[in-house]
């Protein structure tokens, strides 16, 4: 099972490091990372392998929000994006 | 890797534009619960619902967590209870109590199917069930009721129409100390569908499997936001195309959730109902879509044309996104549940007459309309007959869900709370249809050729 982590917010030092560390703690393997900075807004999308995670998707989302204060973070199953955006 | 803008779009739809799965509804056949002894029959009904829907709520909650999509309602629809009451005899209201208890046991907020199909004729048991509706809805919390009084093939049963005018009024009277809420749980249909997942009109039709999962999606807020982004330069074809694109995406989400729920629960997946179902939340409004298309306020000239295009585009976009589309599938215009509709009514811009015209081109009908408490029964019946005629002639489902505001008049408001919202009391024509309604009988089924 793969999940997508999105992080949106004001650009600052250590976002990637904090989110990655959160994934490592949850035993989630990071498969791919895309990030961009549009004006001052930081936007990162991370694809992770969530099959062997030691927490649920919802718990991971909570933990990541705790690590990156002020950022908008969502963790969602990959299938939701595949079904909505691919014919 | 997925496209970053697609991902952001999905997240915005869910978090800012109120995209959700409006309902996952489990249809359960109760035909195998029929027994000559009503007490035996009630036990069977309770046990079957408790068994079939036991995991409905936990499974839906796990899907919400897994995909991050809110599933607002989990509900159950059952075989029209008049069928059971016919087999067992006894007081049909006892079944309403059983349904309410079973719904409470499995943790759902509404159970639909305290229903009767009388479009061609009324049996003794249909009549008893219909007459018991006011008490059944007043004495239970979660039970919803519907009565089908007409169809394109059978015509309109005017005896049933006459009966329902009184039933709606009595239902409101018995719940007058609770904002007449009983009437909000009662729908009168023409051309009722068997696989509708939306309340209050859901029931499990005779052609359905033993147990089935149907899903209703939503998303007026998503469509309105998308249209506000494309701006005024887009012509109507471009507007329609944008709506189709959004409807496709929304329906895909419904398909995903429905398929997952069906697999997890081990029951067949029925349909996705691709309706645009508004909520009282700011922005989650079908009226706002029509205003984005270009009508200054909903109810003004051009509203019907905009709604016809919207309704059609939603269907075109949704059909390809799901393996089975069904139910009511179209744009809902429930007045109390849609902030834009409600304010247009309160401001005197949107009238019953305009709403009636709008129902000729969209799903479903005169829905969640609050009318003066003193409205005579025959006027309520005549409103039902008018709306049913639109459904009958156009071969579509139409419904009437009127709430007579007992003791209140135009200018007052009923506050239902939650997803039902609040409704200003609307003016109703004072011209008497008494002689028409008193005739009874049947309006013959319409001819299906010579279309003009």
Interface residues (C-beta under 8 A of the other chain):
Chain A: X4 X6 X8 X32 X34 X36 X43 X45 X47 X56 X57 X58 X61 X74 X75 X76 X77 X78 X79 X80 X81 X82 X83 X84 X85
Chain B: X1 X2 X3 X4 X6 X7 X8 X9 X10 X11 X15 X65 X66 X67 X68 X69 X249 X252 X253 X255 X256
